[in-house]
Amino acid sequence: MVFEVADIVVPVWQLLAWGSLVGFVFSTVGAAGGILASVGMISVFGIGNPNLVKPMAQAMTLVTPLIAVPLYMRQCRVVYRLALLLGAGGVLGALLGSTVSHSWLSDMQVFKPVFAVLVFFIAAQLGWQIFRSSSASGVLTRTMRAAETFERQVKSGGELCEKGVVCLQATLQRFVFRFGDEEFAFSSWVPLVAGMGIAVLSSALGVGGGFLLVPFMSIVMRLPMYVIAGTSALAILMHSITSISNYVRLGIELDFPMLGILLVGVVAGSAIGPAVSKFIPENGLRGFLGGWR
């Protein structure tokens, strides 16, 4: 099939298959969807215009939260306060990042090396964390204790919300919640500032931002992967809309026929991820995320 705006010829089945892969991976771990979308458009489909790849890839990651987040909500695996703070900071960062990228990363020869270096850097961080966790003593960290408690609840067939996210304290300065019988707390300004910085980079590269949000919540905030996927997806929904809108405002024309076919696949893959991820162990989710990078 010929796509005039993208100036490429691609079989419809290939677009559907890649869209399904993007939706499944992103909805399973809350990250890597934008990376896979961009890799597909550049390396598999052969789009040569970076400024077209960026909003198209972000549009693909925009659909997944709409499908996956409600499913995670039913499982009580979304930290709403954290998602809103990350998203609010992300709106400001997305405006700045997309504006700068439109001018400075408009050449594919410049865009591809920058994209590759950042992706491998984040993958190395997550790999280091998995290695450190596996080589640690037998004493479980709070994060792993919470994850194991939730895993037992899943295996027993019990009500997931009994061990899911419960708000304990919410003020302007501090938020405390419980998950898997363990308490987690954070200062409000930390995710706000982090969300802004992450959105600058993600909107500049044309990805959803999960490949930075997930390591931030996992490595810095030390949260279980079970709550990270849904929380990340909700935050990404907010700043992706901002970034896509700004690229369009700057004059980028999307290839809607191509995007429509890709999104059909994304919807299918996004519906499967939340149902599958609750059966995957905590370190399995971390390894799955690292493997797709």
PALUMGU-636281 format. One record per residue (C-alpha): residue in one letter; x, y, z; residue number from 1. Coordinates in steps of 0.02 Angstrom, whole numbers, always signed. Each point is the difference from the previous one (the first is absolute). Layout:
BEGIN
+------+--------+--------+--------+-----+
| code |     xx |     yy |     zz | pos |
+------+--------+--------+--------+-----+
|    A |      X |      Y |      Z | NUM |
...
+------+--------+--------+--------+-----+
This chain:
BEGIN
+------+--------+--------+--------+-----+
| code |     xx |     yy |     zz | pos |
+------+--------+--------+--------+-----+
|    M |     +0 |     +0 |     +0 |   1 |
|    V |    +65 |   +174 |    -45 |   2 |
|    F |     +4 |   +136 |   +133 |   3 |
|    E |    +27 |   +168 |    -82 |   4 |
|    V |    +42 |   +110 |   +150 |   5 |
|    A |   +128 |   -124 |    +69 |   6 |
|    D |    +59 |    -36 |   -178 |   7 |
|    I |    +12 |   -188 |    +27 |   8 |
|    V |    -80 |   -164 |    -57 |   9 |
|    V |    -41 |   -124 |   +140 |  10 |
|    P |   -114 |   -154 |     +9 |  11 |
|    V |   -151 |    +26 |   +112 |  12 |
|    W |    +33 |   -160 |    +98 |  13 |
|    Q |   +173 |    +64 |    +47 |  14 |
|    L |    -73 |   +160 |    +72 |  15 |
|    L |   -130 |    -99 |    +98 |  16 |
|    A |   +130 |   -120 |    +68 |  17 |
|    W |   +118 |   +138 |    +55 |  18 |
|    G |   -141 |   +100 |    +78 |  19 |
|    S |    -53 |   -154 |   +100 |  20 |
|    L |   +178 |    -23 |    +62 |  21 |
|    V |    +11 |   +182 |    +54 |  22 |
|    G |   -166 |     -9 |    +92 |  23 |
|    F |    +41 |   -162 |    +88 |  24 |
|    V |   +174 |    +51 |    +60 |  25 |
|    F |    -53 |   +174 |    +56 |  26 |
|    S |   -154 |    -60 |    +94 |  27 |
|    T |    +98 |   -139 |    +84 |  28 |
|    V |   +141 |   +104 |    +76 |  29 |
|    G |    -55 |   +181 |    -28 |  30 |
|    A |   +150 |    +40 |   -109 |  31 |
|    A |    +93 |    -37 |   -163 |  32 |
|    G |   -155 |    +26 |   -107 |  33 |
|    G |    +63 |   +163 |    -73 |  34 |
|    I |   +171 |    -74 |    -29 |  35 |
|    L |    -72 |   -149 |    -94 |  36 |
|    A |   -115 |   +115 |   -100 |  37 |
|    S |   +146 |   +111 |    -52 |  38 |
|    V |   +113 |   -149 |    -40 |  39 |
|    G |   -138 |    -73 |   -109 |  40 |
|    M |    -29 |   +161 |    -96 |  41 |
|    I |   +185 |    +33 |    -29 |  42 |
|    S |    +78 |   -172 |    -21 |  43 |
|    V |   -145 |   -112 |    -53 |  44 |
|    F |   -111 |   +116 |   -102 |  45 |
|    G |   +135 |   +121 |    -59 |  46 |
|    I |    -72 |   +171 |    +42 |  47 |
|    G |   +136 |   +130 |    -31 |  48 |
|    N |    -74 |   +153 |    +86 |  49 |
|    P |    +35 |     +6 |   +189 |  50 |
|    N |   -129 |   +137 |    +26 |  51 |
|    L |   -133 |   -118 |    -68 |  52 |
|    V |    +62 |   -149 |   +103 |  53 |
|    K |    -11 |    +95 |   +166 |  54 |
|    P |   -186 |    +44 |     +6 |  55 |
|    M |    -50 |   -161 |    -89 |  56 |
|    A |    +91 |   -105 |   +131 |  57 |
|    Q |    -73 |   +101 |   +141 |  58 |
|    A |   -174 |    -20 |    -72 |  59 |
|    M |    +24 |   -188 |     +9 |  60 |
|    T |    +48 |     +9 |   +184 |  61 |
|    L |   -150 |   +113 |    +30 |  62 |
|    V |   -124 |   -138 |    -38 |  63 |
|    T |    +73 |   -128 |   +120 |  64 |
|    P |    -39 |    +98 |   +160 |  65 |
|    L |   -181 |    +21 |    -57 |  66 |
|    I |    -16 |   -190 |    -11 |  67 |
|    A |   +118 |    -59 |   +138 |  68 |
|    V |    -24 |   +128 |   +140 |  69 |
|    P |   -184 |    -43 |    +35 |  70 |
|    L |    +52 |   -184 |    +13 |  71 |
|    Y |   +137 |    +43 |   +124 |  72 |
|    M |   -123 |   +108 |    +97 |  73 |
|    R |   -113 |   -150 |    +26 |  74 |
|    Q |   +150 |    -93 |    +71 |  75 |
|    C |    +43 |   +147 |   +116 |  76 |
|    R |   +173 |    +17 |    -77 |  77 |
|    V |     +4 |   +187 |    -38 |  78 |
|    V |    +73 |   +134 |   +116 |  79 |
|    Y |   -108 |   +145 |    -58 |  80 |
|    R |    +89 |   +140 |    +95 |  81 |
|    L |   +169 |    -52 |    -71 |  82 |
|    A |    -69 |    -13 |   -177 |  83 |
|    L |    -78 |   +173 |     +9 |  84 |
|    L |   +159 |    +81 |    +67 |  85 |
|    L |   +108 |    -83 |   -134 |  86 |
|    G |   -128 |    +49 |   -132 |  87 |
|    A |    -14 |   +180 |    +57 |  88 |
|    G |   +188 |    +26 |     -8 |  89 |
|    G |     -1 |    -93 |   -164 |  90 |
|    V |   -118 |   +124 |    -84 |  91 |
|    L |   +127 |   +141 |    +23 |  92 |
|    G |   +146 |   -110 |    -52 |  93 |
|    A |    -92 |    -64 |   -155 |  94 |
|    L |    -27 |   +177 |    -65 |  95 |
|    L |   +184 |    +41 |    +19 |  96 |
|    G |    +68 |   -166 |    -66 |  97 |
|    S |   -108 |     -9 |   -156 |  98 |
|    T |    +36 |   +181 |    -46 |  99 |
|    V |   +188 |    -22 |    +15 | 100 |
|    S |     +0 |   -169 |    -87 | 101 |
|    H |    -97 |    +66 |   -149 | 102 |
|    S |   +150 |   +107 |    -46 | 103 |
|    W |   +150 |    -88 |    +75 | 104 |
|    L |    -43 |   -184 |    -34 | 105 |
|    S |    -79 |    +15 |   -172 | 106 |
|    D |   +142 |    -94 |    -88 | 107 |
|    M |     -8 |   -190 |    +10 | 108 |
|    Q |   +191 |    -11 |     +3 | 109 |
|    V |     -1 |   +100 |   +162 | 110 |
|    F |   -159 |    -75 |    +73 | 111 |
|    K |    +46 |   -185 |    -12 | 112 |
|    P |   +165 |     +7 |   +100 | 113 |
|    V |    -79 |   +106 |   +138 | 114 |
|    F |   -148 |   -120 |     +8 | 115 |
|    A |   +112 |   -154 |     +8 | 116 |
|    V |   +119 |    +66 |   +134 | 117 |
|    L |   -139 |    +49 |   +120 | 118 |
|    V |    -92 |   -166 |    -21 | 119 |
|    F |   +155 |   -105 |    +35 | 120 |
|    F |    +44 |   +108 |   +150 | 121 |
|    I |   -169 |    -29 |    +81 | 122 |
|    A |     +7 |   -187 |    -41 | 123 |
|    A |   +170 |    -11 |    +87 | 124 |
|    Q |    -73 |    +83 |   +155 | 125 |
|    L |   -142 |   -125 |    +12 | 126 |
|    G |   +115 |   -147 |    -34 | 127 |
|    W |   +114 |    +58 |   +141 | 128 |
|    Q |   -149 |     +7 |   +118 | 129 |
|    I |    -55 |   -177 |    -45 | 130 |
|    F |   +178 |    -65 |    +27 | 131 |
|    R |    +15 |    +90 |   +166 | 132 |
|    S |   -167 |    -69 |    +58 | 133 |
|    S |    +41 |   -179 |    -48 | 134 |
|    S |   +171 |     +5 |    +84 | 135 |
|    A |    -63 |    +78 |   +162 | 136 |
|    S |    -24 |    -94 |   +163 | 137 |
|    G |   -154 |   -104 |    +33 | 138 |
|    V |    -80 |   +141 |    +99 | 139 |
|    L |   -143 |    +68 |   -104 | 140 |
|    T |    -13 |   +186 |    -27 | 141 |
|    R |   -164 |    +89 |    +35 | 142 |
|    T |    -32 |     +9 |   -187 | 143 |
|    M |    +23 |   -186 |    -26 | 144 |
|    R |   -102 |    -44 |   +155 | 145 |
|    A |   -144 |   +103 |    -69 | 146 |
|    A |    +17 |    -83 |   -170 | 147 |
|    E |     +3 |   -175 |    +74 | 148 |
|    T |   -154 |    +37 |   +105 | 149 |
|    F |    -93 |    +56 |   -155 | 150 |
|    E |    +61 |   -153 |    -97 | 151 |
|    R |    -69 |   -115 |   +137 | 152 |
|    Q |   -167 |    +90 |    -10 | 153 |
|    V |     -5 |    -29 |   -189 | 154 |
|    K |    +45 |   -184 |    +17 | 155 |
|    S |   -131 |    -27 |   +136 | 156 |
|    G |   -136 |    +75 |   -109 | 157 |
|    G |    -43 |   +130 |   +132 | 158 |
|    E |    -67 |   +176 |    -26 | 159 |
|    L |   +149 |   +100 |    -69 | 160 |
|    C |    -55 |   +165 |    +79 | 161 |
|    E |    +24 |    -76 |   +173 | 162 |
|    K |   +188 |    +10 |    -32 | 163 |
|    G |     -7 |   +142 |   -126 | 164 |
|    V |    +36 |   +186 |    +14 | 165 |
|    V |    -82 |    +88 |   +148 | 166 |
|    C |    +28 |   +185 |    +38 | 167 |
|    L |    +51 |    +28 |   +182 | 168 |
|    Q |    +51 |   +183 |     +0 | 169 |
|    A |    -11 |   +138 |   -130 | 170 |
|    T |    +62 |   +178 |    +31 | 171 |
|    L |    +80 |   +132 |   -110 | 172 |
|    Q |   +172 |    -52 |    +61 | 173 |
|    R |    -13 |   -188 |    +23 | 174 |
|    F |    -96 |   -153 |    -60 | 175 |
|    V |     -5 |   -171 |    +84 | 176 |
|    F |    -81 |   -157 |    -69 | 177 |
|    R |     -5 |   -185 |    +37 | 178 |
|    F |    +25 |   -142 |   -124 | 179 |
|    G |    +21 |   -183 |    +42 | 180 |
|    D |     -5 |    +39 |   +189 | 181 |
|    E |   +152 |   +117 |    -19 | 182 |
|    E |     +0 |   +190 |    +13 | 183 |
|    F |    +81 |   +115 |   -128 | 184 |
|    A |    +20 |   +189 |    +11 | 185 |
|    F |    +66 |   +143 |   -108 | 186 |
|    S |    +12 |   +190 |     +0 | 187 |
|    S |   -114 |    +84 |   -126 | 188 |
|    W |   +134 |   +108 |    -82 | 189 |
|    V |   +110 |   -149 |    -49 | 190 |
|    P |   -117 |    -76 |   -132 | 191 |
|    L |    -53 |   +173 |    -58 | 192 |
|    V |   +178 |    +50 |    -44 | 193 |
|    A |    +44 |   -173 |    -64 | 194 |
|    G |   -154 |     -2 |   -112 | 195 |
|    M |    +52 |   +166 |    -77 | 196 |
|    G |   +178 |    -58 |    -37 | 197 |
|    I |    -56 |   -168 |    -69 | 198 |
|    A |   -129 |    +81 |   -113 | 199 |
|    V |   +130 |   +116 |    -75 | 200 |
|    L |   +104 |   -151 |    -56 | 201 |
|    S |   -146 |   -112 |    -49 | 202 |
|    S |    -90 |   +131 |   -104 | 203 |
|    A |   +164 |    +49 |    -83 | 204 |
|    L |    +27 |   -182 |    -50 | 205 |
|    G |   -183 |    -30 |    -42 | 206 |
|    V |    -30 |   -140 |   +126 | 207 |
|    G |   -125 |    -18 |   +140 | 208 |
|    G |   +123 |    +23 |   +142 | 209 |
|    G |    -28 |   -167 |    +86 | 210 |
|    F |   +179 |    -53 |    -37 | 211 |
|    L |    +52 |   +138 |   +122 | 212 |
|    L |   -151 |     +3 |   +115 | 213 |
|    V |    +10 |   -185 |    +41 | 214 |
|    P |   +184 |     +0 |    +53 | 215 |
|    F |    -33 |   +159 |   +100 | 216 |
|    M |   -143 |    -80 |    +97 | 217 |
|    S |    +93 |   -166 |    +14 | 218 |
|    I |   +178 |    +57 |    +40 | 219 |
|    V |    -25 |   +169 |    +83 | 220 |
|    M |   -170 |    -19 |    +82 | 221 |
|    R |    +21 |   -188 |    +27 | 222 |
|    L |   -179 |    -45 |    -43 | 223 |
|    P |    -59 |   -175 |    -52 | 224 |
|    M |    -19 |    -30 |   -186 | 225 |
|    Y |   -180 |    -52 |    +31 | 226 |
|    V |    -51 |   +181 |    +33 | 227 |
|    I |   +122 |    +81 |   -120 | 228 |
|    A |    -77 |    -56 |   -165 | 229 |
|    G |   -173 |    +77 |    +27 | 230 |
|    T |    +69 |   +155 |    +86 | 231 |
|    S |   +125 |    +32 |   -139 | 232 |
|    A |   -132 |    -24 |   -135 | 233 |
|    L |   -117 |   +128 |    +80 | 234 |
|    A |   +140 |   +130 |    +15 | 235 |
|    I |    +52 |    -29 |   -181 | 236 |
|    L |   -178 |    +30 |    -58 | 237 |
|    M |    +10 |   +179 |    +64 | 238 |
|    H |   +163 |    +59 |    -75 | 239 |
|    S |    -14 |    -99 |   -162 | 240 |
|    I |   -158 |    +96 |    -45 | 241 |
|    T |    +96 |   +162 |    +30 | 242 |
|    S |   +150 |    -53 |   -104 | 243 |
|    I |   -102 |    -64 |   -149 | 244 |
|    S |   -105 |   +158 |     -1 | 245 |
|    N |   +155 |   +108 |     -1 | 246 |
|    Y |    +79 |    -95 |   -146 | 247 |
|    V |   -160 |    +24 |    -99 | 248 |
|    R |     +0 |   +185 |    +47 | 249 |
|    L |   +178 |    +11 |    -67 | 250 |
|    G |    -60 |    -62 |   -169 | 251 |
|    I |    +29 |   -189 |     +3 | 252 |
|    E |   -130 |    -96 |   -103 | 253 |
|    L |    -40 |   -174 |    +65 | 254 |
|    D |    -27 |   -149 |   -115 | 255 |
|    F |   -175 |    -43 |    +63 | 256 |
|    P |    -31 |   -156 |   -108 | 257 |
|    M |   +161 |    -79 |    +61 | 258 |
|    L |    -30 |    +56 |   +179 | 259 |
|    G |   -177 |    -70 |     -3 | 260 |
|    I |    +60 |   -175 |    -49 | 261 |
|    L |   +137 |     +3 |   +132 | 262 |
|    L |   -124 |    +52 |   +134 | 263 |
|    V |   -114 |   -149 |    -37 | 264 |
|    G |   +147 |   -111 |    +44 | 265 |
|    V |    +43 |   +103 |   +154 | 266 |
|    V |   -177 |    -17 |    +68 | 267 |
|    A |     +8 |   -190 |    -18 | 268 |
|    G |   +170 |    -12 |    +86 | 269 |
|    S |    -48 |   +121 |   +139 | 270 |
|    A |   -149 |   -105 |    +52 | 271 |
|    I |   +111 |   -152 |    +29 | 272 |
|    G |   +142 |    +79 |   +102 | 273 |
|    P |    -88 |    +36 |   +166 | 274 |
|    A |    -79 |   -172 |     +4 | 275 |
|    V |   +170 |    -84 |    -27 | 276 |
|    S |   +113 |   +110 |   +108 | 277 |
|    K |    -83 |    -44 |   +167 | 278 |
|    F |    +63 |   -179 |    -22 | 279 |
|    I |   +181 |    +51 |    -35 | 280 |
|    P |   +118 |     +9 |   +152 | 281 |
|    E |    +75 |   +169 |    +48 | 282 |
|    N |   +175 |    -35 |    -66 | 283 |
|    G |    -79 |    -77 |   -154 | 284 |
|    L |    -83 |   +166 |    -39 | 285 |
|    R |   +165 |    +92 |    +24 | 286 |
|    G |    +90 |   -122 |   -112 | 287 |
|    F |   -137 |     +9 |   -130 | 288 |
|    L |    +18 |   +190 |     -3 | 289 |
|    G |   +190 |     -8 |    -14 | 290 |
|    G |     -9 |   -129 |   -139 | 291 |
|    W |   -106 |   +115 |   -111 | 292 |
|    R |   +131 |   +135 |    +12 | 293 |
+------+--------+--------+--------+-----+
